[in-house]
Amino acid sequence: MRYNFRVADTRFIGVDLAWREGSADHLANETGVAVIDGDGQILDAGWTRGIEQTLGWADRAAGAGSAVMFVDAPLVVRNQTGQRLCETQVGQRYWRWKVSANTTNLQSPRLAGVQFLRLAVLSGWRYSYGSGGPPPSAGRCVSETYPYATLVGAAELGYDTERPRYKRKPRCLRAAQWRAERAANCDTLIERIGQLADADPPLLQQSHPITKDLAERPSPVSDTAYKHREDLIDALLCAWTASLWARHGFERCRVLGLPATPTGGPAATMIVPARPQQRLQPLPKSALSAADADGCRALVEATETLPRNLPLTYSPQRRQAAAPRGALLPGRGK
């Protein structure tokens, strides 16, 4: 089935949130951002710095109508230790494609996504954890996603056997060799993103000068320039995933991390594309979808208790993938 809310009138926002915030001594890392409409036209794309600037951009990008924002960063973190369920399920469902997720918990020193979501809710966004499918009504909603899962979960991109190696250096390669290979892999990825112009829903990479430039210039080999490009690519993938979710819902996507029974607060979930062999069992009928408003209020109240000197970023210090011991898998790190 296709969902009935007006996709054509909705904007889809992708945010590749930086995991290092600024301080008096360090400038905030860049966040990649992009917004597309229901026809795949890229309305704006680029980079921001800091949570407040990023949220301000998102508020403007949403326009006067409905907006669905997908963010690559843990937005809800309630577990004291260990992994969030959605992170464990990434490893369980996507291990075959060499995809896993970092561990995030309340002991993680940097929690930028939590603060971003708190401020977004105060700014009028509604956290949607996906249990009831795409948002059925007008308004602004925000959810968590994971671009690595999009790359291997969306057949249109052609990564049928494993993820593209465009982020972390394999231990077996020298740095110079890796930088050249990374740039070549990124160019291939950009070419495949360009082919989404014929997808349902489409993504018209050539429709904005900044994203058009991705295809016209070879990927750089220097680390700083490359990271600049990578952040924008991930933002585009987040925006397109939001559009895919709105267009096809559970036909093409799955919600990772939903508890079997309601827990009385917002669920920490990721909404990601999934091939048939990556799909979870049918979602339980729970009260989660009816509790979005209560979940948002609980979220604001819970994050009010965070220490005010807590860094507004996070970078998991260890990885706990649901994969064989010793496996070298990519995680989410900024």
C-alpha positions in Angstrom: 0.0 0.0 0.0 1.0 3.6 -0.4 0.2 6.0 2.4 -2.4 8.7 1.9 -1.0 11.8 3.5 0.0 14.4 0.9 3.6 13.4 0.0 3.6 16.0 -2.7 3.0 18.8 -0.2 5.6 17.5 2.3 9.3 18.3 2.6 11.8 15.7 3.5 14.8 16.8 5.5 18.1 14.9 6.0 20.5 15.7 8.8 23.9 14.0 9.2 24.4 15.4 12.7 28.0 16.1 13.8 28.9 14.2 16.9 31.3 16.9 18.2 29.9 20.1 19.3 31.8 23.4 19.6 33.3 24.9 22.7 35.4 27.9 23.6 38.5 26.0 22.4 37.1 24.0 19.4 34.9 25.0 16.5 31.9 22.6 16.1 32.3 20.0 13.4 30.2 20.3 10.3 26.7 18.8 10.0 25.5 17.9 6.5 22.0 19.0 5.7 19.6 18.6 2.7 15.9 19.0 2.0 13.9 17.6 -0.9 10.3 17.8 -2.0 7.9 15.0 -3.0 9.2 15.1 -6.5 12.8 14.7 -5.5 13.8 18.3 -6.2 16.6 19.3 -3.8 15.4 22.6 -2.3 18.5 23.3 -0.3 21.7 21.5 0.7 24.9 22.3 2.5 26.5 22.4 5.9 25.8 23.8 9.4 27.8 24.0 12.6 26.3 23.4 16.0 22.9 22.1 17.2 21.2 25.5 17.4 22.3 26.5 13.8 21.3 23.1 12.5 17.9 23.3 14.1 17.4 26.8 12.9 18.2 25.6 9.3 15.7 22.7 9.7 12.9 25.1 10.9 13.4 27.2 7.8 13.8 24.3 5.5 10.5 22.8 6.7 8.6 25.7 5.2 5.0 26.4 6.0 3.7 22.9 5.4 4.4 19.4 6.6 7.9 18.1 7.0 9.6 14.8 7.9 13.1 15.0 9.2 15.4 12.0 9.4 18.5 12.4 11.5 21.7 10.2 11.5 22.4 10.3 15.3 20.9 8.6 18.3 18.0 10.7 19.4 16.6 8.8 22.3 19.0 7.1 24.8 17.4 5.6 27.9 19.6 2.5 28.6 22.2 2.9 31.3 24.6 0.4 29.8 25.0 -1.8 26.8 23.5 -1.2 23.4 20.2 0.2 22.5 17.9 -2.5 21.0 17.9 -0.8 17.6 21.7 -0.9 17.5 21.7 -4.6 18.3 19.1 -5.2 15.5 21.3 -3.4 13.0 23.9 -6.0 13.5 21.4 -8.8 13.5 19.7 -7.8 10.3 22.6 -6.3 8.3 25.7 -8.2 9.4 25.7 -10.1 6.1 26.3 -6.8 4.4 29.1 -5.9 6.8 27.0 -3.2 8.6 26.7 -2.7 12.3 26.1 0.2 14.7 28.1 1.7 17.6 27.0 1.2 21.2 25.2 4.2 22.7 24.0 4.5 26.3 23.7 7.0 29.1 27.4 6.5 30.0 28.4 7.8 26.5 30.2 11.1 27.1 28.6 12.9 24.2 24.9 12.9 23.4 24.3 15.5 20.8 21.4 13.7 19.3 19.5 13.7 22.6 20.0 17.5 23.0 19.0 18.1 19.3 15.8 16.2 19.7 15.0 18.0 23.0 15.4 21.4 21.3 13.5 20.2 18.2 10.5 19.2 20.4 10.5 22.5 22.1 10.6 24.1 18.6 7.4 22.3 17.6 8.7 19.1 16.1 7.1 15.8 17.1 9.3 12.7 17.7 7.9 9.8 15.6 9.3 6.4 16.4 7.5 4.7 13.5 5.3 2.1 15.2 2.2 3.3 13.4 3.8 3.8 10.0 4.5 7.2 8.3 2.9 10.2 10.0 -0.8 10.3 9.0 -1.3 14.0 9.5 0.2 17.4 8.7 2.9 18.8 10.9 6.5 18.4 11.6 8.0 15.1 12.8 11.5 13.9 13.3 12.9 10.3 13.4 16.2 8.6 13.6 17.7 6.7 10.6 21.0 5.1 9.6 22.5 5.8 6.1 24.6 2.6 6.1 21.4 0.6 6.3 19.9 2.7 3.5 22.9 1.8 1.3 22.4 -1.9 1.6 18.7 -2.0 2.3 17.6 -0.1 -0.8 18.0 -2.3 -3.8 18.1 0.8 -6.1 21.6 1.6 -4.9 22.9 -1.8 -6.0 24.9 -2.8 -2.9 23.6 -6.4 -3.0 26.4 -8.1 -1.2 28.1 -5.6 1.1 28.3 -1.9 2.0 30.5 0.4 0.1 33.8 1.2 1.8 33.8 5.0 1.8 34.3 5.8 5.5 36.7 4.0 7.9 40.1 2.7 6.8 40.6 -1.1 6.8 43.5 -2.1 8.9 45.1 -3.9 6.0 45.6 -0.8 3.9 48.1 2.0 4.1 46.7 5.5 4.5 47.7 6.7 1.1 46.3 3.6 -0.6 43.1 3.9 1.4 42.5 7.6 0.6 42.7 6.8 -3.2 40.4 3.8 -2.8 38.0 5.7 -0.6 37.7 8.5 -3.2 37.0 6.0 -5.9 34.4 4.2 -3.9 32.8 7.6 -3.1 32.6 8.5 -6.8 30.8 5.2 -7.4 28.4 5.9 -4.6 27.7 9.4 -6.0 27.0 7.9 -9.4 24.5 5.4 -7.9 22.8 8.2 -6.0 22.4 10.0 -9.3 20.5 6.9 -10.6 17.8 7.6 -8.0 16.4 10.1 -10.4 14.4 7.2 -11.9 13.5 5.7 -8.5 10.1 5.8 -6.7 10.5 8.1 -4.9 13.1 10.0 -6.9 16.1 12.0 -5.8 17.2 14.5 -8.4 20.9 15.1 -7.6 21.3 17.4 -10.5 18.6 19.8 -9.3 20.7 21.8 -6.9 24.2 23.3 -7.7 25.8 22.0 -4.5 24.7 18.4 -5.0 25.3 18.6 -8.8 28.9 19.5 -8.0 29.3 16.1 -6.3 28.9 14.4 -9.6 31.0 16.9 -11.6 34.1 16.9 -9.4 36.1 13.8 -8.3 36.1 13.0 -4.7 39.1 14.6 -2.9 41.7 12.5 -1.2 42.5 14.8 1.7 40.7 13.9 4.9 39.2 17.3 5.7 37.8 17.9 2.1 36.6 14.3 1.9 34.7 14.5 5.2 33.0 17.7 4.0 31.7 15.7 1.0 30.8 12.6 3.0 28.6 14.6 5.4 26.5 16.0 2.5 26.1 12.5 0.9 24.8 11.1 4.2 22.4 14.0 4.5 21.0 13.3 1.0 20.6 9.6 2.0 18.7 10.6 5.1 16.4 12.9 3.2 15.7 10.3 0.5 15.0 7.6 3.2 12.5 9.9 4.8 10.8 10.2 1.4 10.9 6.4 0.9 9.3 5.9 4.3 6.6 8.4 3.6 5.9 6.9 0.1 6.0 3.2 0.9 6.0 2.7 4.6 6.4 -0.8 5.8 6.5 -2.2 2.2 10.1 -0.9 1.9 11.2 0.0 5.5 11.4 -1.5 8.9 11.5 0.1 12.4 14.4 -1.2 14.5 14.2 -1.1 18.2 10.5 -1.2 19.0 10.0 -3.0 22.3 7.5 -5.9 22.4 5.4 -3.9 24.9 5.0 -0.2 25.6 7.6 1.1 28.1 5.9 4.3 29.1 8.3 6.6 27.3 9.7 7.4 23.8 11.1 4.3 22.1 14.7 4.5 20.7 14.2 3.4 17.1 15.7 3.7 13.7 13.6 3.7 10.5 15.6 2.1 7.7 15.0 0.5 4.3 15.0 -3.3 4.3 15.1 -5.9 1.7 12.9 -9.0 2.3 15.8 -10.9 3.8 16.5 -8.1 6.2 13.0 -7.6 7.5 11.9 -8.1 11.1 8.8 -10.0 12.1 5.5 -8.0 11.8 5.4 -5.1 14.2 3.4 -5.6 17.4 0.2 -3.6 17.9 1.2 -1.4 20.7 0.2 1.8 22.3 3.3 3.5 21.1 1.8 5.1 18.0 -0.9 6.7 20.1 1.5 8.0 22.7 3.7 10.3 20.6 2.6 13.5 22.4 3.1 11.9 25.8 6.5 10.5 24.6 7.6 14.0 23.6 6.7 15.5 26.9 8.5 12.6 28.7 11.5 13.2 26.5 11.7 16.9 27.4 11.3 16.1 31.1 13.9 13.3 31.0 16.6 15.4 29.2 16.0 18.3 31.6 17.8 16.1 34.2 21.0 15.8 32.2 23.9 17.7 33.8 24.2 21.1 32.2 28.0 20.7 31.8 27.5 17.5 29.7 29.1 17.9 26.3 26.3 18.3 23.7 27.9 15.8 21.4 28.7 12.1 21.7 31.3 9.8 20.2 30.9 6.2 21.4 34.1 5.0 23.0 33.6 1.4 22.3 31.7 -0.7 19.8 29.5 -3.7 20.6 28.2 -5.0 17.3 26.0 -8.1 17.1 28.6 -9.9 15.1 31.3 -12.5 15.6 34.1 -11.5 17.9 37.0 -9.9 16.1 34.9 -8.7 13.2 35.9 -5.3 11.8 32.7 -3.5 11.0 31.9 0.1 10.4 30.0 2.0 13.0 28.5 5.5 13.3 31.2 7.9 14.3 31.7 11.6 13.6 
